[in-house]
Amino acid sequence: MVSFTVYKGSNDGTIVKSQTIKPNDLQTDQVLIKVTASGLCGTDEHYRHQDMVLGHEGVGVVVATGPTVKHLKQGDRVGWGYEVDACGQCEYCLTGRETFCPDRVMYGEANFDQGSFSSGAIWKESFLFKIPDSMTDADAAPLMCGGATVFNALRMYGVKPTDHVGIIGVGGLGHLAIQFAHAMGCDVTVFSSTDSKKEEAFQLGANSFYATKGKKTLDIGEKKIDCLLVTTSAQPGESINQYPLDERRRNC
């Protein structure tokens, strides 16, 4: 058997230290990982009152692999995120949209005895991602959920370097969305309630910035927004209509 030190939520929200014990005979494509870093996501706050191991932005080192593991070996640095399994056979899985798989396995819905707030974990190879040598564990961990969330939105909607991308919010997701869109070569416009994060947005790669508090309409010039990412904690509701979207790209 293999034992992990884990940190769980509880009824009163106190983080509780505990132990998880797993069989050490790895099955099929299972991978045993020594956890070295974890991001802290807002979703972890939501689950801190649940009797479950917290954390889903994990990075670690491969300790051992199951008999059918093909692409990972002992010593590899890997990370994992919010989704840890899917059927692998439905139309969504076969077209790179496994987050929509009806049989997907997500954080907070299963695997309550392990997470990234832990000394170790066992996950399937297909949901582990190699970490580049140029990136530290601490830098890589938040990309496993926060980074994947905004990057996948840009990827799924086919955003191109010639697109004008709007980003609402300059929080954790917004920070990453600005940097990704900028690195892709896009014209990046950032919207925030006040000017308090204006300089920060420009430092991250924004080309323009608009404060929205008290505004009923927003004049951003002739070039409309091709793709709008909402990275705030609350949905904008009817105020979404104030953002000048290119009508040909509204579904983005």
Order of alpha helices (4+ residues) and beta strands (2+ residues): beta-beta-beta-alpha-beta-beta-beta-alpha-beta-beta-beta-alpha-alpha-beta-alpha-beta-alpha-beta-beta
